[in-house]
Amino acid sequence: MDVGPLDSETINTLREVLEGEFDNLINTFLSDVPEKIKQLYDAEGTADVAALEMVAHTLKGSSGNVGAMALSGVCGELVKAIRTNSLGNAKELVGRVDAEFSRVKPLLEAEKGG
């Protein structure tokens, strides 16, 4: 099943519940993710499975929390690969996490102030 980059229901609920803090949440997410992606690349490159799992799991949750469902899904695939010891495609999955963030970032930026 193909999941769109953003879940509008989640975005609308966050905007309603957080009111003026919505933009702060999105800004924090957008500023934190590039460092997390760097950590994924570093962990994959050094075969640090524990760090890879921790960062992927963190990104999975935070992405889902802001409605970035496709990003959350790819992170979930990476977590599953780690937990089932199927790391043959870890590098590809980290690349997909990076690509999906690039896809969702402008969409989230457009949601601010809206």
N, C-alpha and C positions, 0 to 999 in steps of 0.2 A: 504494500500500500504506500503510495506516494503522499507524504505529508508536506503541506505548504510550509514556507519559511516562518510565517507568523500566524498565531491563533488569535483572531480578532476578538473573540470572546474573552480570552485571558487579558488581552490589552485593555479592553473596555472595562473589565472588572477592576483591574489594577488602577486605571485612571480614576474610576469612581471611588474606590476605597482610599487610595492614597492622596487624592486631590493634588495639592501643590507639591507633594513629595514624589509624584510620578516621574518627573523629569530627573530628579536626583537619582532615583533607582536606575533608570535607563542609563544615565551618565556613568554611574558607578559600574554597572555591568559592562558597558562599552569600553571603559578604561581598564577594567580588570582582565578581560578576556585575552587581549594580546599577550600579556605576561603568562597566562595559563597555557596558551598555545605554545609559547616558547618553551615552557616547562615540559609540555608533551613531547615536543621535538627532542629536547635534551634527554628526557627519560627514555624515549624510544631509541635514541642514538647510543645510549650507554647501557641499554638493556636493564634499566632500573624498573622492574615490573611493579614493585610496590608504589613507587612515585607515579608511574604511568596510571595505575589503577586509581590512586587517590585523586589525581588531578582530573582524570576523565570522569570520575564519579561526581566530583564537585561541579564540574562544568555541565554535566548532565542535569543536575538539580537546578543550578542557577539559570540555565537556559530555559528549562521548563517553567520555572517561576516567572520569567518575563515573557513567556509565550513564544519563544523561539523553538518551536517543536521539532523542526527538522534537525536543527543543531543538537538538541537534546537527544534525538533519536540516533544520530551518528555517534555521539558520546556513549550512548547506551550500547551500541554495537561494539565499541571499543572495550567497554567494561566487560561485556559478555565474552569477547575474545580472550581477554586476560584471564577471566575466571574459569574459562574452559581450557586454558592453556593452548589456545589456538592463535598464536602470535605471528603466524606467517604473513598476515596482511596488516600488521600493526602500523607499519609505515604508511601504507595506503590509507588506513583509517585516520591517522593523524593528519594526513594531507586533506582528507575529506572534511575533517573538523575545521581546518583552516579555511578551506574553500567555502564551507557553509557559513562560517562567521562573516566572510567577505560578502556573501550574498545577503545576509540578514542585517548587517550593520547599517546600511543606508535606509533600510525599511524601518528599523528601530529609531534611527535619527529623525526620520520623517514623522514618527508618532509623537515626538516631544512637542509640547506646546499646542497639541491638537485637541 
